[in-house]
Amino acid sequence: MRFSHLPSLLTAALLALACHDVTGPESEITSGPRLSLNATGPGLYGAGSVGTGTAAPGSSRQDFDFDIPHDLRNGTLTYRDWSFVRGDGSTVTLTVSASDPVTAISWFRDRSASCPDPARGAEFDGWGRLDNGDLRPFTVVACDNGAAGSGGDSFSLSIPNAGYQRGGLVSS
């Protein structure tokens, strides 16, 4: 879905699920990833899952939820990989939160060479906190490869200094 009146950042960033046309400068998409516009610029919001199974320890599912304001301040990310289970039964979670001032979304790109059509991709980097307390740099890549529900949208998260790279087609 192309929005001729919006910069490519916004078009590419609508990575999955139920996209709708934005009709005015203060409109908001309310289902699936949401995009809101205001006088100071765009913001990107998204939530979904990669993989199959239920949100339970041991399944192959990964859940993500992010909110990136136009100025990157107070951006948030929650990412949980249900397949990585710690000895105490908890699952690996990476979080960026305003309540943890060391974590942050630090960079956003409105294209991604990792996507079949780079103009329909977005990437963002930052520092997140793992559930065990470790602070780690990460990169997220999202690709909008078709209409909502087409099965072509993808999401991946990489934590290079931990040797972690997971992602796949958005399933919900």
N, CA and C atoms as a LAMMPS dump frame, in Angstrom:
ITEM: TIMESTEP
0
ITEM: NUMBER OF ATOMS
516
ITEM: BOX BOUNDS ff ff ff
-5.0000000000000000e+02 5.0000000000000000e+02
-5.0000000000000000e+02 5.0000000000000000e+02
-5.0000000000000000e+02 5.0000000000000000e+02
ITEM: ATOMS id mol type element x y z
1 1 1 N 0.842 -1.153 0
2 1 2 C 0 0 0
3 1 3 C 0.898 1.229 0
4 2 1 N 0.723 2.114 -0.91
5 2 2 C 1.533 3.321 -1.026
6 2 3 C 0.72 4.529 -0.596
7 3 1 N 1.357 5.456 0.092
8 3 2 C 0.746 6.705 0.5
9 3 3 C 1.502 7.808 -0.223
10 4 1 N 0.972 8.292 -1.326
11 4 2 C 1.721 9.238 -2.14
12 4 3 C 1.969 10.557 -1.425
13 5 1 N 1.155 10.896 -0.421
14 5 2 C 1.324 12.168 0.267
15 5 3 C 2.178 12.06 1.531
16 6 1 N 2.725 10.884 1.801
17 6 2 C 3.559 10.705 2.978
18 6 3 C 4.974 10.365 2.542
19 7 1 N 5.97 10.739 3.303
20 7 2 C 7.343 10.36 2.958
21 7 3 C 7.515 8.848 2.992
22 8 1 N 8.539 8.355 2.325
23 8 2 C 8.754 6.911 2.255
24 8 3 C 8.969 6.296 3.626
25 9 1 N 9.436 7.07 4.596
26 9 2 C 9.59 6.577 5.963
27 9 3 C 8.289 5.983 6.454
28 10 1 N 7.202 6.678 6.26
29 10 2 C 5.918 6.214 6.771
30 10 3 C 5.397 5.036 5.978
31 11 1 N 5.559 5.088 4.672
32 11 2 C 5.105 3.978 3.841
33 11 3 C 5.822 2.701 4.223
34 12 1 N 7.141 2.766 4.308
35 12 2 C 7.927 1.571 4.594
36 12 3 C 7.696 1.061 5.998
37 13 1 N 7.407 1.943 6.92
38 13 2 C 7.308 1.559 8.313
39 13 3 C 6.028 0.817 8.649
40 14 1 N 5.032 0.89 7.802
41 14 2 C 3.806 0.125 8.043
42 14 3 C 4.071 -1.316 7.677
43 15 1 N 4.637 -2.073 8.611
44 15 2 C 5.227 -3.337 8.292
45 15 3 C 4.287 -4.515 8.281
46 16 1 N 3.116 -4.428 8.808
47 16 2 C 2.301 -5.627 8.872
48 16 3 C 0.846 -5.273 9.055
49 17 1 N 0.019 -6.27 9.067
50 17 2 C -1.299 -6.243 9.642
51 17 3 C -2.152 -4.997 9.418
52 18 1 N -3.196 -5.104 8.686
53 18 2 C -4.289 -4.149 8.62
54 18 3 C -3.886 -2.702 8.399
55 19 1 N -3.28 -2.405 7.298
56 19 2 C -2.933 -1.027 6.963
57 19 3 C -4.155 -0.332 6.369
58 20 1 N -4.297 0.931 6.673
59 20 2 C -5.388 1.746 6.146
60 20 3 C -4.822 3.071 5.695
61 21 1 N -5.507 3.743 4.749
62 21 2 C -5.037 5.046 4.29
63 21 3 C -5.184 6.087 5.379
64 22 1 N -4.192 6.945 5.482
65 22 2 C -4.234 8.079 6.389
66 22 3 C -4.772 9.241 5.587
67 23 1 N -5.814 9.889 6.074
68 23 2 C -6.481 10.899 5.274
69 23 3 C -6.144 12.322 5.648
70 24 1 N -5.556 12.56 6.779
71 24 2 C -5.249 13.924 7.173
72 24 3 C -4.045 13.986 8.065
73 25 1 N -3.567 15.188 8.35
74 25 2 C -2.339 15.312 9.128
75 25 3 C -2.479 14.921 10.589
76 26 1 N -3.665 14.669 11.081
77 26 2 C -3.819 14.258 12.472
78 26 3 C -4.59 12.949 12.572
79 27 1 N -4.54 12.145 11.53
80 27 2 C -5.238 10.861 11.52
81 27 3 C -4.429 9.827 12.273
82 28 1 N -5.082 8.747 12.653
83 28 2 C -4.386 7.652 13.313
84 28 3 C -4.953 6.343 12.84
85 29 1 N -4.08 5.401 12.517
86 29 2 C -4.495 4.053 12.188
87 29 3 C -4.705 3.335 13.512
88 30 1 N -5.851 2.658 13.657
89 30 2 C -6.18 2.112 14.969
90 30 3 C -6.15 0.596 15.034
91 31 1 N -5.868 -0.098 13.946
92 31 2 C -5.737 -1.547 14.045
93 31 3 C -4.39 -1.95 13.468
94 32 1 N -3.811 -3.001 14.028
95 32 2 C -2.485 -3.403 13.589
96 32 3 C -1.467 -2.353 13.988
97 33 1 N -0.34 -2.309 13.292
98 33 2 C 0.619 -1.249 13.585
99 33 3 C -0.069 0.085 13.352
100 34 1 N 0.144 1.002 14.237
101 34 2 C -0.528 2.286 14.134
102 34 3 C 0.469 3.36 13.785
103 35 1 N 0.012 4.307 13.021
104 35 2 C 0.827 5.426 12.61
105 35 3 C 0.053 6.679 12.961
106 36 1 N 0.646 7.547 13.737
107 36 2 C -0.041 8.794 14.038
108 36 3 C 0.817 9.946 13.557
109 37 1 N 0.164 10.961 13.062
110 37 2 C 0.857 12.137 12.557
111 37 3 C 0.404 13.346 13.358
112 38 1 N 1.321 14.256 13.611
113 38 2 C 0.958 15.503 14.262
114 38 3 C 1.86 16.593 13.71
115 39 1 N 1.787 17.761 14.245
116 39 2 C 2.527 18.896 13.706
117 39 3 C 4.038 18.715 13.768
118 40 1 N 4.515 17.854 14.633
119 40 2 C 5.959 17.703 14.784
120 40 3 C 6.526 16.515 14.024
121 41 1 N 5.687 15.683 13.429
122 41 2 C 6.208 14.589 12.626
123 41 3 C 5.55 13.265 12.908
124 42 1 N 6.036 12.202 12.243
125 42 2 C 5.421 10.888 12.368
126 42 3 C 5.902 10.13 13.594
127 43 1 N 5.097 9.205 14.011
128 43 2 C 5.477 8.252 15.031
129 43 3 C 5.093 6.875 14.532
130 44 1 N 5.793 5.859 14.965
131 44 2 C 5.542 4.502 14.499
132 44 3 C 5.213 3.617 15.695
133 45 1 N 4.129 2.845 15.557
134 45 2 C 3.697 1.947 16.617
135 45 3 C 3.442 0.594 15.981
136 46 1 N 3.829 -0.473 16.611
137 46 2 C 3.555 -1.786 16.057
138 46 3 C 3.546 -2.865 17.116
139 47 1 N 2.815 -3.919 16.827
140 47 2 C 2.752 -5.071 17.721
141 47 3 C 2.424 -6.287 16.883
142 48 1 N 2.967 -7.425 17.239
143 48 2 C 2.672 -8.638 16.505
144 48 3 C 3.47 -9.814 16.996
145 49 1 N 3.435 -10.875 16.214
146 49 2 C 4.132 -12.117 16.547
147 49 3 C 4.793 -12.684 15.307
148 50 1 N 5.86 -13.408 15.538
149 50 2 C 6.55 -14.176 14.505
150 50 3 C 6.565 -15.608 15.002
151 51 1 N 6.344 -16.557 14.111
152 51 2 C 6.365 -17.955 14.505
153 51 3 C 4.995 -18.464 14.892
154 52 1 N 4.987 -19.723 15.265
155 52 2 C 3.731 -20.375 15.599
156 52 3 C 3.702 -20.712 17.085
157 53 1 N 2.581 -21.171 17.509
158 53 2 C 2.447 -21.596 18.898
159 53 3 C 1.845 -20.517 19.771
160 54 1 N 1.626 -20.9 20.99
161 54 2 C 1.036 -19.98 21.955
162 54 3 C 2.14 -19.223 22.68
163 55 1 N 1.752 -18.18 23.362
164 55 2 C 2.692 -17.402 24.17
165 55 3 C 2.978 -18.174 25.447
166 56 1 N 3.812 -19.206 25.313
167 56 2 C 4.144 -20.072 26.445
168 56 3 C 5.604 -20.501 26.329
169 57 1 N 6.288 -20.63 27.458
170 57 2 C 7.683 -21.06 27.413
171 57 3 C 7.862 -22.342 26.595
172 58 1 N 8.848 -22.308 25.703
173 58 2 C 9.155 -23.457 24.872
174 58 3 C 8.57 -23.413 23.471
175 59 1 N 7.602 -22.521 23.205
176 59 2 C 7.043 -22.456 21.856
177 59 3 C 8 -21.705 20.933
178 60 1 N 7.777 -21.786 19.638
179 60 2 C 8.663 -21.122 18.677
180 60 3 C 8.246 -19.685 18.395
181 61 1 N 7.36 -19.157 19.168
182 61 2 C 6.811 -17.818 18.951
183 61 3 C 7.713 -16.725 19.522
184 62 1 N 7.712 -15.581 18.836
185 62 2 C 8.36 -14.36 19.322
186 62 3 C 7.319 -13.25 19.247
187 63 1 N 7.166 -12.47 20.298
188 63 2 C 6.226 -11.355 20.323
189 63 3 C 6.991 -10.043 20.356
190 64 1 N 6.453 -9.021 19.684
191 64 2 C 7.084 -7.706 19.693
192 64 3 C 6.03 -6.619 19.82
193 65 1 N 6.449 -5.522 20.413
194 65 2 C 5.6 -4.345 20.599
195 65 3 C 6.539 -3.155 20.656
196 66 1 N 6.34 -2.175 19.796
197 66 2 C 7.219 -1.011 19.81
198 66 3 C 6.446 0.273 19.582
199 67 1 N 7.023 1.355 20.055
200 67 2 C 6.439 2.697 19.946
201 67 3 C 7.615 3.647 19.758
202 68 1 N 7.721 4.23 18.576
203 68 2 C 8.84 5.118 18.283
204 68 3 C 8.295 6.498 17.944
205 69 1 N 8.419 7.468 18.858
206 69 2 C 7.973 8.834 18.562
207 69 3 C 8.847 9.473 17.48
208 70 1 N 8.343 10.533 16.891
209 70 2 C 9.058 11.194 15.797
210 70 3 C 10.466 11.635 16.177
211 71 1 N 10.693 11.986 17.428
212 71 2 C 12.016 12.471 17.851
213 71 3 C 12.85 11.394 18.552
214 72 1 N 12.38 10.152 18.561
215 72 2 C 13.033 8.986 19.17
216 72 3 C 13.069 9.023 20.692
217 73 1 N 12.722 10.141 21.315
218 73 2 C 12.742 10.217 22.788
219 73 3 C 11.668 9.32 23.373
220 74 1 N 12.026 8.634 24.406
221 74 2 C 11.095 7.754 25.128
222 74 3 C 10.497 6.664 24.243
223 75 1 N 11.233 6.24 23.219
224 75 2 C 10.781 5.116 22.412
225 75 3 C 10.77 3.851 23.257
226 76 1 N 9.897 2.932 22.924
227 76 2 C 9.805 1.692 23.688
228 76 3 C 9.845 0.487 22.755
229 77 1 N 10.316 -0.617 23.29
230 77 2 C 10.316 -1.898 22.601
231 77 3 C 10.214 -2.981 23.658
232 78 1 N 9.35 -3.939 23.425
233 78 2 C 9.322 -5.161 24.215
234 78 3 C 9.363 -6.309 23.223
235 79 1 N 10.322 -7.173 23.397
236 79 2 C 10.494 -8.326 22.511
237 79 3 C 10.698 -9.55 23.392
238 80 1 N 9.914 -10.586 23.15
239 80 2 C 10.036 -11.821 23.938
240 80 3 C 10.178 -12.998 22.986
241 81 1 N 11.184 -13.811 23.246
242 81 2 C 11.403 -15.042 22.492
243 81 3 C 11.016 -16.196 23.4
244 82 1 N 9.87 -16.794 23.113
245 82 2 C 9.335 -17.854 23.963
246 82 3 C 10.132 -19.148 23.859
247 83 1 N 11.001 -19.286 22.833
248 83 2 C 11.75 -20.528 22.676
249 83 3 C 12.976 -20.605 23.584
250 84 1 N 13.452 -19.457 24.066
251 84 2 C 14.605 -19.444 24.966
252 84 3 C 14.115 -19.391 26.404
253 85 1 N 14.222 -20.499 27.088
254 85 2 C 13.701 -20.608 28.455
255 85 3 C 14.878 -20.73 29.415
256 86 1 N 14.891 -19.883 30.409
257 86 2 C 15.938 -19.911 31.44
258 86 3 C 15.636 -21.034 32.442
259 87 1 N 16.615 -21.36 33.25
260 87 2 C 16.472 -22.417 34.252
261 87 3 C 15.313 -22.202 35.21
262 88 1 N 14.987 -20.922 35.482
263 88 2 C 13.882 -20.627 36.407
264 88 3 C 12.516 -20.627 35.71
265 89 1 N 12.489 -20.955 34.383
266 89 2 C 11.228 -20.999 33.645
267 89 3 C 10.858 -19.704 32.947
268 90 1 N 11.617 -18.629 33.17
269 90 2 C 11.322 -17.369 32.493
270 90 3 C 11.84 -17.411 31.061
271 91 1 N 11.287 -16.562 30.208
272 91 2 C 11.721 -16.499 28.821
273 91 3 C 12.541 -15.232 28.598
274 92 1 N 13.388 -15.274 27.584
275 92 2 C 14.259 -14.142 27.282
276 92 3 C 13.427 -12.982 26.747
277 93 1 N 13.603 -11.814 27.363
278 93 2 C 12.881 -10.61 26.979
279 93 3 C 13.863 -9.455 26.881
280 94 1 N 13.721 -8.648 25.826
281 94 2 C 14.503 -7.429 25.65
282 94 3 C 13.546 -6.255 25.747
283 95 1 N 13.918 -5.245 26.548
284 95 2 C 13.031 -4.111 26.784
285 95 3 C 13.766 -2.792 26.626
286 96 1 N 13.108 -1.843 25.989
287 96 2 C 13.516 -0.441 25.98
288 96 3 C 12.365 0.301 26.637
289 97 1 N 12.672 1.07 27.675
290 97 2 C 11.619 1.721 28.444
291 97 3 C 12.074 3.087 28.947
292 98 1 N 11.154 4.039 28.999
293 98 2 C 11.461 5.361 29.543
294 98 3 C 11.837 5.273 31.019
295 99 1 N 11.382 4.234 31.713
296 99 2 C 11.717 4.099 33.132
297 99 3 C 13.142 3.576 33.344
298 100 1 N 13.805 3.163 32.275
299 100 2 C 15.197 2.708 32.329
300 100 3 C 15.999 3.654 31.443
301 101 1 N 16.557 4.727 32.015
302 101 2 C 17.183 5.777 31.203
303 101 3 C 18.422 5.354 30.425
304 102 1 N 18.948 4.176 30.672
305 102 2 C 20.111 3.696 29.921
306 102 3 C 19.672 3.059 28.598
307 103 1 N 18.419 2.622 28.507
308 103 2 C 17.913 2.037 27.277
309 103 3 C 17.337 3.135 26.383
310 104 1 N 17.372 2.909 25.056
311 104 2 C 16.849 3.916 24.135
312 104 3 C 16.79 3.375 22.718
313 105 1 N 15.875 3.927 21.926
314 105 2 C 15.898 3.768 20.48
315 105 3 C 16.795 4.897 20.006
316 106 1 N 17.893 4.559 19.332
317 106 2 C 18.873 5.584 19.001
318 106 3 C 18.925 5.965 17.529
319 107 1 N 18.406 5.134 16.64
320 107 2 C 18.505 5.429 15.216
321 107 3 C 17.371 4.751 14.469
322 108 1 N 16.854 5.416 13.445
323 108 2 C 15.776 4.893 12.625
324 108 3 C 16.12 5.126 11.158
325 109 1 N 15.941 4.09 10.322
326 109 2 C 16.161 4.22 8.887
327 109 3 C 14.874 3.843 8.158
328 110 1 N 14.48 4.659 7.181
329 110 2 C 13.215 4.425 6.487
330 110 3 C 13.34 3.51 5.275
331 111 1 N 14.419 2.786 5.176
332 111 2 C 14.642 1.795 4.122
333 111 3 C 15.403 0.625 4.744
334 112 1 N 15.36 -0.523 4.088
335 112 2 C 16.163 -1.647 4.551
336 112 3 C 16.592 -2.498 3.37
337 113 1 N 17.887 -2.636 3.2
338 113 2 C 18.429 -3.494 2.148
339 113 3 C 18.101 -4.96 2.422
340 114 1 N 17.659 -5.286 3.631
341 114 2 C 17.289 -6.659 3.984
342 114 3 C 15.928 -7.058 3.423
343 115 1 N 15.158 -6.091 2.935
344 115 2 C 13.816 -6.36 2.422
345 115 3 C 13.858 -6.554 0.91
346 116 1 N 12.972 -7.395 0.361
347 116 2 C 12.92 -7.569 -1.091
348 116 3 C 12.782 -6.236 -1.837
349 117 1 N 11.968 -5.335 -1.311
350 117 2 C 11.861 -3.971 -1.833
351 117 3 C 12.354 -3.056 -0.716
352 118 1 N 13.59 -2.568 -0.793
353 118 2 C 14.154 -1.757 0.291
354 118 3 C 13.288 -0.562 0.697
355 119 1 N 12.525 -0.011 -0.24
356 119 2 C 11.67 1.134 0.072
357 119 3 C 10.486 0.746 0.956
358 120 1 N 10.216 -0.535 1.08
359 120 2 C 9.103 -0.999 1.919
360 120 3 C 9.612 -1.605 3.221
361 121 1 N 10.786 -1.13 3.651
362 121 2 C 11.375 -1.634 4.878
363 121 3 C 11.753 -0.512 5.81
364 122 1 N 11.991 -0.854 7.041
365 122 2 C 12.448 0.089 8.06
366 122 3 C 13.362 -0.665 9.013
367 123 1 N 14.312 0.057 9.58
368 123 2 C 15.216 -0.504 10.58
369 123 3 C 15.342 0.483 11.723
370 124 1 N 15.53 -0.026 12.927
371 124 2 C 15.89 0.848 14.041
372 124 3 C 16.847 0.134 14.965
373 125 1 N 17.7 0.934 15.593
374 125 2 C 18.735 0.438 16.496
375 125 3 C 18.534 1.048 17.873
376 126 1 N 19.145 0.425 18.844
377 126 2 C 19.104 0.986 20.181
378 126 3 C 19.849 0.125 21.177
379 127 1 N 19.648 0.483 22.421
380 127 2 C 20.193 -0.264 23.557
381 127 3 C 19.016 -0.741 24.382
382 128 1 N 18.957 -2.053 24.618
383 128 2 C 17.876 -2.621 25.399
384 128 3 C 18.411 -3.425 26.564
385 129 1 N 17.531 -3.666 27.51
386 129 2 C 17.902 -4.444 28.688
387 129 3 C 17.26 -5.815 28.603
388 130 1 N 18.104 -6.846 28.718
389 130 2 C 17.591 -8.21 28.789
390 130 3 C 16.981 -8.45 30.164
391 131 1 N 16.139 -9.448 30.265
392 131 2 C 15.477 -9.744 31.539
393 131 3 C 16.461 -10.137 32.626
394 132 1 N 17.674 -10.547 32.263
395 132 2 C 18.678 -10.886 33.279
396 132 3 C 19.49 -9.667 33.713
397 133 1 N 19.159 -8.476 33.185
398 133 2 C 19.825 -7.239 33.581
399 133 3 C 20.888 -6.75 32.621
400 134 1 N 21.344 -7.598 31.696
401 134 2 C 22.373 -7.192 30.736
402 134 3 C 21.855 -6.112 29.8
403 135 1 N 22.705 -5.144 29.512
404 135 2 C 22.406 -4.087 28.547
405 135 3 C 23.032 -4.488 27.222
406 136 1 N 22.252 -4.486 26.13
407 136 2 C 22.745 -4.965 24.84
408 136 3 C 22.302 -4.047 23.698
409 137 1 N 23.203 -3.826 22.706
410 137 2 C 22.782 -3.121 21.498
411 137 3 C 21.972 -4.081 20.622
412 138 1 N 20.998 -3.534 19.884
413 138 2 C 20.162 -4.376 19.034
414 138 3 C 19.813 -3.636 17.75
415 139 1 N 19.358 -4.395 16.771
416 139 2 C 18.823 -3.858 15.522
417 139 3 C 17.545 -4.604 15.189
418 140 1 N 16.525 -3.856 14.778
419 140 2 C 15.264 -4.428 14.313
420 140 3 C 15.13 -4.11 12.83
421 141 1 N 14.683 -5.097 12.05
422 141 2 C 14.379 -4.913 10.631
423 141 3 C 12.94 -5.354 10.42
424 142 1 N 12.159 -4.495 9.75
425 142 2 C 10.767 -4.804 9.452
426 142 3 C 10.526 -4.567 7.964
427 143 1 N 9.819 -5.491 7.328
428 143 2 C 9.525 -5.391 5.895
429 143 3 C 8.023 -5.513 5.667
430 144 1 N 7.476 -4.599 4.889
431 144 2 C 6.072 -4.608 4.497
432 144 3 C 6.021 -5.115 3.068
433 145 1 N 5.886 -6.431 2.907
434 145 2 C 5.986 -7.054 1.588
435 145 3 C 4.644 -7.426 0.991
436 146 1 N 3.606 -6.715 1.344
437 146 2 C 2.308 -7.01 0.738
438 146 3 C 1.176 -6.512 1.589
439 147 1 N 0.001 -6.779 1.106
440 147 2 C -1.203 -6.352 1.813
441 147 3 C -1.297 -7.053 3.168
442 148 1 N -2.007 -6.408 4.083
443 148 2 C -2.198 -6.997 5.41
444 148 3 C -2.752 -8.41 5.274
445 149 1 N -2.18 -9.336 6.017
446 149 2 C -2.623 -10.714 5.993
447 149 3 C -2.101 -11.527 4.819
448 150 1 N -1.245 -10.948 3.99
449 150 2 C -0.74 -11.652 2.805
450 150 3 C 0.32 -12.686 3.142
451 151 1 N 0.882 -12.618 4.342
452 151 2 C 1.92 -13.566 4.731
453 151 3 C 3.305 -13.173 4.269
454 152 1 N 3.456 -11.965 3.765
455 152 2 C 4.748 -11.535 3.269
456 152 3 C 5.494 -10.574 4.166
457 153 1 N 4.873 -10.092 5.218
458 153 2 C 5.517 -9.132 6.112
459 153 3 C 6.47 -9.872 7.044
460 154 1 N 7.585 -9.218 7.377
461 154 2 C 8.552 -9.879 8.253
462 154 3 C 9.078 -8.925 9.316
463 155 1 N 9.621 -9.514 10.367
464 155 2 C 10.179 -8.777 11.504
465 155 3 C 11.357 -9.586 12.013
466 156 1 N 12.473 -8.919 12.295
467 156 2 C 13.605 -9.632 12.893
468 156 3 C 14.309 -8.745 13.901
469 157 1 N 14.938 -9.382 14.866
470 157 2 C 15.705 -8.684 15.884
471 157 3 C 17.072 -9.344 15.979
472 158 1 N 18.095 -8.509 16.024
473 158 2 C 19.463 -8.996 16.131
474 158 3 C 20.135 -8.346 17.333
475 159 1 N 20.827 -9.164 18.125
476 159 2 C 21.676 -8.676 19.214
477 159 3 C 23.069 -9.211 18.891
478 160 1 N 23.821 -8.449 18.077
479 160 2 C 25.083 -8.968 17.532
480 160 3 C 26.088 -9.441 18.581
481 161 1 N 26.277 -8.707 19.669
482 161 2 C 27.317 -9.111 20.623
483 161 3 C 26.885 -10.291 21.495
484 162 1 N 25.668 -10.778 21.295
485 162 2 C 25.216 -11.994 21.974
486 162 3 C 25.073 -13.145 20.978
487 163 1 N 25.377 -12.888 19.694
488 163 2 C 25.217 -13.916 18.679
489 163 3 C 23.768 -14.289 18.432
490 164 1 N 22.855 -13.353 18.673
491 164 2 C 21.419 -13.638 18.565
492 164 3 C 20.847 -12.988 17.306
493 165 1 N 20.145 -13.77 16.495
494 165 2 C 19.441 -13.286 15.315
495 165 3 C 18.195 -14.139 15.152
496 166 1 N 17.021 -13.541 15.311
497 166 2 C 15.768 -14.289 15.16
498 166 3 C 14.786 -13.425 14.401
499 167 1 N 13.871 -14.062 13.734
500 167 2 C 12.835 -13.353 13.001
501 167 3 C 12.156 -14.272 12.024
502 168 1 N 11.278 -13.706 11.238
503 168 2 C 10.555 -14.466 10.237
504 168 3 C 9.326 -13.724 9.811
505 169 1 N 8.419 -14.462 9.189
506 169 2 C 7.172 -13.865 8.721
507 169 3 C 6.277 -13.527 9.9
508 170 1 N 5.64 -12.382 9.82
509 170 2 C 4.699 -11.955 10.867
510 170 3 C 3.478 -12.853 10.785
511 171 1 N 3.133 -13.501 11.891
512 171 2 C 2.011 -14.443 11.918
513 171 3 C 0.769 -13.856 12.55
514 172 1 N 0.899 -12.797 13.304
515 172 2 C -0.268 -12.135 13.89
516 172 3 C 0.089 -10.718 14.226
